[in-house]
Amino acid sequence: MSLFLTLAYLFFIGSTGGWVLELFFRRFISSANPERKWINPGFCIGPYLPIYGFGLCVLYLCASFGGRLQLTGSVGKVLMIVCMGLCMTAIEYVAGLINLKWSRVRLWDYSREWGNLQGIICPKFSLIWTAAGALYYFGVHTHILESLRWLSENLAFSFVIGFFFGVFVIDVSYSAHLVSKMKSFAKENEIIIRYEALKAQIKSNQIRAKEKTHFLFAFQSAHSLAEHLKETQEAWENRVKAGVKSKQKEVVDFFHKKS
């Protein structure tokens, strides 16, 4: 089976599986969701997170490369797992930096974590990625190899993967159009937009106005995206002028001045 099909399959599994993990994390654990609402995570509309898809591909390649180098001893395994953690951190940093610098949108924020770099990566989550690498190597990689063997015997499933990528490309195009509007607004006002906080606030506004909320189409509302952005910016500026510094304000800030 070709490497291209293998990576496409792994991207499909990682993206959808990562979306499920993030969905439950944000619902039951994340401090950024104090009201414990179901929030569709990530940049896209559909049930997938590309960063996890790329991450699973990298973990697979690291494990496969380590196997070819015969890194079977304790030291070799430790080096491989550390390499996995570094690679995952690098993916997170590049993805976060592109969104922050190009679109002026912050998809996640580690600004309150010790040792963070631009609020994009931090030692705490690098350790989590390293632990995830260890979990993958010792508990998941064997099952991935088995699933790849199954795929090689059932190539008709590749049509499902093709359909996934067709929907994914359309989704990314639509989401990029929304982000381009946010970018224009952020550039005009010299701010950075916190993507997830904005989605949560729009949902809160809809609930207060007794409007229908949309789990997947978080920005679909009776009001335009521009109106929501303007409204939330005015509320944020009023809080800043009033000197409000409550914990709740720190959780739900939608913007901050571009540094």
C-alpha positions in Angstrom: 0.0 0.0 0.0 1.4 3.4 -0.9 2.6 5.9 1.7 0.2 8.5 0.4 -2.9 6.3 1.1 -1.4 5.3 4.5 -1.0 8.9 5.5 -4.4 9.9 4.1 -6.0 7.1 6.2 -4.1 8.1 9.3 -5.0 11.8 8.8 -8.6 10.7 8.6 -8.4 8.7 11.8 -6.4 11.3 13.7 -8.5 14.2 12.7 -11.8 12.6 13.7 -10.5 10.9 16.8 -8.8 14.1 18.0 -12.1 16.0 17.5 -13.9 13.6 19.8 -11.2 14.0 22.5 -11.3 17.8 22.3 -15.1 17.8 22.4 -15.2 15.9 25.7 -12.2 17.8 27.1 -13.9 21.2 26.5 -17.2 19.9 27.8 -16.0 18.4 31.1 -12.4 19.6 31.8 -11.5 22.9 30.1 -11.5 26.0 32.4 -12.4 28.1 29.3 -15.9 26.6 29.3 -17.1 27.3 32.9 -20.8 26.8 31.8 -20.0 23.3 30.6 -21.6 23.6 27.3 -21.1 21.4 24.2 -18.8 23.5 22.0 -17.7 22.4 18.5 -13.9 22.6 18.8 -11.4 23.9 16.2 -11.3 25.9 13.0 -13.6 23.8 10.9 -17.3 23.1 11.0 -17.2 19.3 10.6 -16.1 16.7 13.2 -12.4 16.8 12.6 -9.3 18.7 13.8 -6.5 18.7 11.2 -3.7 19.3 13.8 -4.5 15.8 15.3 -4.5 14.3 11.8 -1.0 15.7 11.1 0.0 14.6 14.6 -1.0 11.0 14.1 0.9 10.9 10.8 4.0 12.3 12.5 3.8 9.8 15.4 3.4 6.9 12.9 6.4 8.1 10.8 8.5 8.5 14.0 7.7 5.0 15.2 8.3 3.5 11.8 11.6 5.3 11.4 12.7 4.3 14.9 11.9 0.7 14.0 14.0 0.9 10.9 16.9 2.2 13.0 16.3 -0.6 15.4 15.8 1.7 18.4 14.6 -1.1 20.6 16.7 -0.5 23.7 15.6 1.6 26.7 17.7 4.6 25.6 16.5 4.3 22.0 12.8 4.2 23.0 13.3 7.2 25.3 14.9 9.1 22.4 12.1 8.2 20.1 9.4 9.3 22.5 11.2 12.6 23.2 11.4 13.1 19.4 7.7 12.5 19.2 7.0 15.1 21.8 9.2 17.7 20.1 7.6 17.0 16.7 4.1 17.4 18.1 5.2 20.6 19.8 6.6 21.9 16.5 3.3 21.1 14.7 1.4 23.0 17.4 3.7 26.0 17.2 3.7 26.2 13.4 -0.1 25.9 13.2 -0.6 28.4 16.0 1.9 30.9 14.6 0.4 30.8 11.1 -3.1 31.5 12.5 -1.8 34.2 14.8 0.4 36.1 12.4 -1.5 35.5 9.1 -5.2 35.6 10.2 -4.8 37.4 13.6 -6.9 34.7 15.2 -5.8 32.8 18.3 -7.2 29.2 18.2 -5.8 28.3 21.6 -4.1 30.3 24.3 -1.4 29.2 26.8 -0.6 32.7 27.9 -1.3 31.9 31.5 0.9 28.8 31.5 4.5 28.9 32.8 7.2 29.2 30.2 4.9 29.7 27.3 6.1 31.0 24.0 3.7 33.6 22.5 0.9 31.7 24.1 1.2 29.0 21.5 3.3 26.4 23.2 4.4 25.8 26.7 6.4 23.1 28.7 3.2 21.7 30.3 1.6 20.8 27.0 4.9 19.7 25.5 5.1 17.1 28.4 1.5 16.1 27.6 2.4 15.6 23.9 5.4 13.5 25.0 3.2 11.4 27.2 0.8 11.1 24.2 3.8 9.9 22.1 4.6 7.2 24.7 1.0 6.1 24.8 0.9 5.9 21.1 4.2 3.9 20.9 3.4 1.4 23.6 -0.4 1.2 23.3 -1.6 2.4 19.9 1.0 1.8 17.2 0.4 -2.0 17.1 -3.3 -1.4 16.5 -2.5 1.2 13.8 -0.4 -1.4 12.0 -3.3 -3.9 12.2 -5.7 -1.3 10.8 -3.3 -0.6 8.0 -3.2 -4.3 7.2 -7.0 -4.3 7.2 -7.1 -1.3 4.8 -4.7 -3.0 2.4 -7.1 -5.9 2.3 -10.2 -3.7 2.0 -9.1 -0.9 -0.5 -12.8 -0.1 -1.2 -12.7 1.8 2.1 -10.4 4.3 0.3 -13.6 5.7 -1.3 -14.7 6.7 2.2 -11.4 8.4 2.8 -11.8 10.2 -0.6 -15.3 11.4 0.4 -13.9 12.6 3.7 -11.2 14.7 2.0 -13.8 16.1 -0.4 -16.0 17.3 2.4 -12.9 18.5 4.3 -11.7 20.7 1.4 -15.1 22.3 1.1 -15.2 22.9 4.9 -11.7 24.4 5.0 -12.7 26.8 2.1 -15.9 27.9 4.0 -14.1 28.3 7.3 -11.2 30.2 5.7 -13.8 32.7 4.3 -15.1 33.3 7.8 -11.6 33.8 9.1 -10.8 36.2 6.3 -13.7 38.4 7.6 -12.2 38.2 11.2 -8.8 39.0 9.8 -10.1 42.2 8.2 -11.8 43.3 11.4 -8.8 42.4 13.5 -6.4 44.3 11.2 -8.6 47.4 11.1 -8.8 47.5 14.9 -5.3 46.2 15.6 -6.4 43.3 17.8 -6.1 39.5 18.0 -9.4 37.5 18.1 -9.7 34.6 20.4 -11.7 32.2 18.1 -13.1 29.8 20.7 -14.1 32.5 23.1 -15.9 34.3 20.3 -17.9 31.2 19.4 -18.9 30.7 23.0 -20.0 34.3 23.3 -22.1 34.1 20.2 -23.8 31.0 21.6 -24.5 32.8 24.9 -26.0 35.8 23.0 -28.2 33.4 21.1 -29.4 31.7 24.3 -30.2 35.0 25.9 -32.1 36.2 22.8 -33.9 32.8 22.7 -32.5 32.2 19.2 -31.8 28.8 17.8 -28.2 27.7 18.4 -26.2 25.7 15.9 -23.6 23.2 17.2 -21.7 22.8 13.9 -22.4 26.2 12.4 -21.4 28.3 15.4 -21.4 31.6 13.5 -24.8 31.1 11.9 -27.1 33.6 13.6 -29.8 36.2 13.1 -27.0 38.8 13.3 -24.0 38.9 10.9 -20.5 38.0 11.9 -19.5 41.7 11.6 -22.3 42.7 14.0 -21.1 40.1 16.6 -17.5 41.2 16.3 -18.5 44.9 16.7 -20.7 44.1 19.7 -18.2 42.0 21.5 -15.4 44.5 20.9 -17.5 47.3 22.4 -18.3 45.2 25.4 -14.6 44.3 25.8 -13.5 47.9 25.5 -16.1 49.0 28.1 -14.7 46.4 30.5 -11.2 47.6 29.9 -12.2 51.3 30.5 -14.0 50.3 33.7 -11.0 48.4 34.9 -12.9 45.1 35.3 -10.4 42.4 36.1 -12.5 39.5 37.4 -11.6 35.9 36.8 -14.6 35.5 34.6 -13.5 38.4 32.4 -10.1 36.8 31.9 -11.8 33.6 30.8 -14.2 35.2 28.2 -12.0 38.0 26.7 -12.6 37.9 23.0 -9.8 40.2 21.9 -6.5 41.6 23.0 -4.4 44.3 21.6 -1.9 43.1 19.0 1.6 43.0 20.5 
